[in-house]
Amino acid sequence: MFLGDDGFGGEAVRALSAHPLPDGVEVTDFGVRGVHLAYQLLDGYDTLVLVDATARGGEPGTLYLIDVDDPGTGTVAGPAEPGGAALDGHQMSPDAVLALLGTLCAGTGSRPPRRTYVVGCEPACVEEGIGLSRPVAEAVPRAVGMLRDLLWDDTGGTDHRPLHELRRSS
C-alpha cells in the first residue's frame, strides 16, 4: 500500500469482502506476508487465487487472469531485485510464493492447490506513495466482478459467467 499501484491486491480484496461469496471461500489479505501464505497453503486448499499488481506491458488498469498451470499465459511477476534475499517478505512476488510452496510441499509431503490463478492489474506507478492511480482504482470494481465470477464458477455456482470466458484479458 506504500508503493502506489502495488496496493491493488489489498484494495480489490477489501472490495471483494463486501460481497456474499460461496461457502468454503476464504478471503485474506496477506500483503507482504508471502511466507505466511505459503505456510498456510500447507493446510490444504483446492484452489488459490492471488490478486496483485502484475506488470505485463499492457495499458495501466488492464486486468489479467493468469492460469499458473497454463504456460500460454506467461510469467506471473517481473524480475527479482538484484541480490535480494530469497525469503525476504517484501520481495515475495506470486512466483516466489509458489516456488517456496513447492519446496515446502516436497519437504512435508503436502500437496499444493490443484488450481492456481492470478488476477492481476497492470500498474501505472509502483513508486513510494499511498493510493492507486486513476486507471488502477477504476479497475478495482472490474477485478471484483472477475473474482466473483471465478469464485462462483469454481465452486459450482450458476449465477455468473463461465470460467472460460474469463481467461481473456479484460
N, C-alpha and C positions, 0 to 999 in steps of 0.2 A: 504493500500500500504506500510505501515511501518512495517508490520508483515509478510514479505516474501510471501508465497503462499496464504495468505489471500487476496492478491491483484488480485487473479484470476478473480473475477467477473468484476472488473474495466477494466482489460486487455481484457477480452472477449467482453465486451460491446463496448469498444473502437474499437476493430477489427470488430465487427458486424456493427458498424456505417458506415464503409467504403463500405458497400454493399447496393444495392437497396432493399427496403423492401416493403411489401404490404401496400396499403392505409390504414390508420387508426391505424397503429402501431406506438407507441411512444417508444423510447429507451432513458432511463435516468439512469445515474449512481448516485445512492443515497448514495453510500459509507456507512458511519457510521450514516447517517441521517434516520434511520429506522422509527423514529416517524413521520418525514415528509412524508415518503412513505405511512404510514398508513392513515394519514390525506388526502393525495392526492387521495387515493383509494376511499374515500367517494364520490368523484365526479362521480363515476360510471364507471366501466370497466368490460368488458365481461370476459377477460382472463388476468391473471397475470403470468408472467414468471420471477422468481427470478434466478439470476446467482450468485453462491457463492462457496467458498471452502467448501467442505462437507466431513468431516471425517466419513467414514463408515467402515473402516477396510480393504479396498482394497489396491492394489498397487498404489503408488503415480502416478498421472496422469490419473487414471481411471475416466471415465465420468459416471455420473448417470443422468437419467431422472426420477424424482420423481413426481408422481401424488399425490398431497397432500390429495386428497379425496379418494385415494385407500389405505386402511390400509395395504395391502400386500407390499407396497413399504417402509414401516418403517418410522422412525423418520427423521426429516429434519436436525436437528442440534445436536451438542454434549451437554454435561451438562453445566448448567449455572455456572458462578463464584459463589463460596460460599459467601453469604452475599451481592451479587451485587444488586444494585437498579433496580427495575422492569423497570423504564423508562430511564435508562442510555443509551444514544445513542450509546455508544461504545459497549454495550452488547446486542444490538438489533439483535439477530440472526433471521433467517427467521421465526422460530416458534414463537418467541416473537412478531415479527411484526404482524403475523397473529392472535395471541391471542389478541393483542391490537386492531387490526381492528375489530375483533368480538365484543369486548366490545364497541368500538365506534359506530359500526353499531346498536347494541342493544340500545344504548342511543340516537341515532339520527333517527332511522327508516330507515337508508340507507341499501343497500344490498352489500355484498362483491362480488368480481368477481365470476362468475359462475364456472370457472375452474382456478385452481392454480397449476403451475408446478414449480419445482426447477431443474435447470440444474446445477449440482454440479460436482466438481472435487476433487478427493482425494488429499489432500496436502501432501507434504513431510516435510515441515517445516513452522511453523507459529510463529517463534521467531522473535525478533526485527531484522530488516534488510530490505533493499529495493531490490526488484527484485524477480522474480519467480525462483524456482528450475527448472532444466532442464526438468524433466518429466511433470511438470505442464505447463511450457512455450510451450512444444511440444503439449500439449492437447488443447491449445487455438484455433488453426485453426479447429480442430475436433469439439470443442464446438460451434464455429461459424457455422459450417455446420449443427450441430444438431439444433441450434437455428433457422437457416433459414428454415430448413425442418419443424420444429414445427410451426413457424410463417406462412409459406405459407400454410401448411395443415389446420391450424386453421382458416385461412381467406378464404379458398376455392380455393387456388391456385392449379395448377396441375403440376408444374414444379419439384416437389420434392417427396421423398418417403412418403408413408402413415404414419400417426402418430403411428399406432400400431407397426410398425417396429422399432420405436424409443424408445419404452418402455423398451427395453432390455438395459442393461449396455453396453457401448462401450469399 
